[in-house]
């Protein structure tokens, strides 16, 4: 299948000092522009490296577990253990292993290559339906993206990377500094705005987040912006009063545009494991999430929670993040992700 693992230093795409973080989003001015194919290959290589910094968590040494090259219950039990340990969850693991067990009983899996191919297919059946890029509707102008999530999930970083992406596509972008509980969050977003040369609508710390977002939409409309990306304060999914505040922000936007927001983008920290699934369920119930961003997957060396969330919630996964820079952030591709996760060991069991 041509899948190989790599080693890499641990990185994170969560919150960090604003100036350093925003600076990392831009390529050096003198760097030659990479072709789209080179960019794609570079992304695939980085994703494989960061999901498998050491030995592949799922397929490492699997060949040594095959008695005489045969697939048996012991091999499937080992896969089951690894999937559950990687935050795939019991229900999703059973879904994946159920189809494999049936094929083993029918003697359809003759060797390791057949097993890996069947495992890849089972994972893709879960992930392909949710691999849905965020499409900016040009008739919704500005297209309003409300970004939500818990503290430390990487919300503000994600907004900066989205701004970088959309500006590169030639779109006019406005940012709203709706996280008014943290002065540092406002400053961080302003640095991202300066770096990407996009306006940031902000008020002082402690201002009403709904008022800031309302002003930002008015400004975006007046400027003829294509996209408005609004930050919100990080909150625990169990804080009902703060969740009510998010609902207020949403209501206020509809006063200027009854269809806004056009996307409610939930940013989830992939290193949080099953807790990320709980967060997603609560946010979706409270405000109606329309898309997900999975960040900090480089901090897990596994990424199994992506499968659990896809299987349980079936919400579109728009983007994933595997590091600090804009180059470590891209549209979620189910096939590329599964290939990076599998990264099978060689026949001799070594990397």
N, C-alpha and C positions, 0 to 999 in steps of 0.2 A: 504493500500500500504506500510505500515511500514515506513513512512517518518516522521522524527521528526527534529525540529530545536534546536539549542543550542545557548548559549551566549558565546562571546569571546571578548578579547581585540583587538582593532584595531592594525593591523600591516601593513607593506608595504614591497614589494620586489623590490623597486626602489633603486636608488643610495644612498649609505651611506658610512661612512669612510671605506676605503679598508680593513684595518686589521680586524676591527670588523665584516665586512660583510663576508669576506672569512672565518674567523674563525667559523662563524655560520654554514658554509656548511658542516663541518665535524662532525661526531658523536664522542663522547668521546671514547678514545682508549679502555677503559675497559667495554664499553657497550656491552652486548650480542647481537649477530646478530639476528634480527627479521626474522621470517619466511615470505615468500612472501605473504601468506594469511594475516598475522598480519600487514604487511606493507600496504597492500591494504585496510584493514579495518581502519587502522589509518589514511590513506589518506582520505577515505570517511568521517570519523568523522570530521576531520579538515576542509574539504571543506564545509560540512553542517554548521559547527559552524561559519565559516568566511563569508559565503554567507548570513547567517541568524543570525547575532549577537544579534538582538533583535527579534521582532516578524517577522514571514515570510512576506516579502513584497507583495507576491502575494496571498497567501491563508489565511493569518491571519483573524480570525473572519468571514470567509466566511460563515460558517454554520449559523450565526445569520442573514444573509441577505436572507436566503431562506424562503419565506413565506409558512409555512406549509410543509417545506421540498421540495418545488417545484422549479425547475429551470425556471426562466423567463427572460425577456429582461433586467430588472433592475440588475440582477445578472451579466449578460454578459456585461452590460454597465460598471459596477464596475470593472470587470476584464479588460476591455478595458482601462479604466482610469489608472489602476495600471500598465499595460504593457507599455503604452506610457510614463508614469512618470518614468519608470525604463529604459529608453533609448532603448526599443525594436524597437521604430520607428513606424510611422503610417502604412507604407506598410506591414511590417512584422506582426504588430498587427492585421491588417485586414485579413491577411492570416490565422493567428491562430484562430481568432474569427469567420471567415467566415464558417469554417467547423463546429464549435460548434453551430452557429445559425441554420444551416441547420438541425442538429441533434435534436435541441430543437423543431424546427417546426415539425419534424417527431415524436416527443415525445419519442425519444430514450434515453434521459438522465433523468432518473427518480429520482435521488438523488445526493447528494454531491459526493459520491464515484464514480458514473458514470461520473459526470462532471470532476472530477480530472483525471480519467483514460483517458477520451477523450482529456483533455488538455495536458496530458503527451504525448499521441500519436501525437498530432498536433505539439508539440515542437520537438519531436524526428524526425518527418518527415523533419524538417529543419536542425537539427544538425547532424543526423547520416551520411548523405552523405559527410560532411566535416570533420568528425572525422577520420583522416587519419594519423597514426603515421609516423614519419620520419624514413624511412628505409635506413640504411647505405649500399650502394652497395659495396660489397667487391671487385668487379672488377674495381671500380674507386678508385685507391690508389695513393695519399690520396683522400678521399672524402672531397670536399671543401664546407664548409658552410660559406656563407657571411651573416653576421648579420647586419641589418640596422634598422633605426628608428629615431624618434625625440629625442631631449635632454630630459633626465629624464624618458624615458620609461622603463628603466631597462635593456638596451642592455648588458652592461658589466657584470651585475649580472647574466643575462641569460647565457652568455658564460661560466661563472664560474660554473654554475649548470650543463650545458651540459657537460663540461669537467669532472666534478665529476661523472656524469652518465656513460659516455663512458669509463672512466678509470675503474670504478667498473665492467664494462662489459668485461674488459680485452683488451681494444683497446689502441693503441699507439696514443696519441693526441699531436698536436702542436697548439699553440695559436699565433695569429698575432695581435699586438697592433697597429691597423690601425687608431685609434682615436688619431691623432698626434696634434690636436688642444688643447687638455687638458693634461698637464703633469700628473694631478691627475688620468686621465683615464689610462694612461700607467702604473702608479704605482699600481693602483687598479688591473689591469689585471695581473701584475707580482706577486702580493700577491696571487691571485687565482691560478696562475701557481705553486708557491711554495707550497701552501696548497695541491694541487692535484698532485704535483710532475710531472708536465709536462713543457716542454720548452716553453718559450715565446720569439718570435722574435720581437724586438723593436728597434727603433731609437729614437733620441731626439725629443722633442716637436718642431713642425713646419716642420718636415720632410714630404716628399711627401708620402701620404697614399698609392698610387699605388706602389711606390717603396718598401715600407715596406711589402705590401702584396705579391709582386713578390718575394722578398727575403724569405719570410716565406714559400711560396710554394716550392721554391728551397730547403730550409732546410728540409721541411717535406718529400720531395721526397728522399733526401739524407739519411734521418733517417729511411726510410721505414715506415713512419707513416701511420696509418689507416685513421685518420681524421685531417683535418686542419680547425680550426674555426677562422674566421677573424673578428675582431671588426672594426667598421667604426665610423667616427665622427657623433655625433647627429646633425640632421639638420631639419629645418622646411620643411614640404612638399611643401611650396611655394617658397623655395629658389632654383631657377632654376640653378644657377651657382654651387651650392653644389650637386644638383642632377646630373649635368653633371660630376662632379668629381666621383660620384659612377659609372657612366657608364665607366669612364676611368679605374677605378679599375677592373671592369669586363673585359674590353678589354685586359688589361695587363695580367690577369690570363690566358687568352686563348693562349697567346704566349708560355706558358709552357705546358698547357693542353687545347686543343681545346674544351673540354667538360665542363671545369670549368667556373664558380662555379656550383656545382651540386645541390645546394640548396641556394636560396635567402630567408633568414628567416627574416620576418618583426616582430619586437617586438612592441606591442601596449599596451599602458597604459589603462586598462579597466575603470579606474576612469574618463577618459576624455569623456566618453559618445559618443554622435554623432560625435564629433570632431575626435575620433579614426577612425570612418568609413571614414571620409573625408581623413584622412592621408593614410589609406590603399588604397583608390582609387587612390590617387596621386602617391604613391610609386609604385603601381602596373603598372600604366600607364608609369612611367618613366623608371623603371628598370626590370619589370617582376618578381613580387613576386611569389614564389612557395610554401610558407608555412607561417603560422602565429603562434606567441606566444602571448597569452593574459596574461599580468601581472597585479598585484595590484588589483585583483578581491576582495581581502579582504578589499580594501579601498572603495568599492561601496555598500556593503551589498545587491547587486542586481544582477549584472552580466547580465542584459538584453541586453547590447550592443553585447554580444556574439551571440545572436539570430539575431540581425540586420545585423551584419557583415556576418554571415553564409548565411542568406537569400539573401543578396544583392550581395556579391562578389563570394560566392561559392568557396572560396579558402580553401585549407586544413588547419585546425587548428591542429597544431602539439602538443603543450604543453600549459598548463595554470599554472599560479603562484598565490598562495594565501598567501604568506608570505615571510619571509626573508631567511629561511634555505633551504638547498637542499631537505629536507623532504617535503617542501611546494611547490614543483615543480614536475609536473608529466605529463604524456601523457594525452591528452584530451580524455575523455570517455563521449560520449553523454548521455548515460543512467544514469551514476553516477551524471553528472552535472545537468540534469533535475530533478532527485530525490532530489538533494540538494537544488535546487531552489524552488521546490514545498513545501516541508516540511509542510504539511497541519496541521492546528490547530485541536485540539481534538474536539469532538462533542459538548462539553460544551463551546467552544470558548476560553478556556484557554490553555496555553502551557503545 
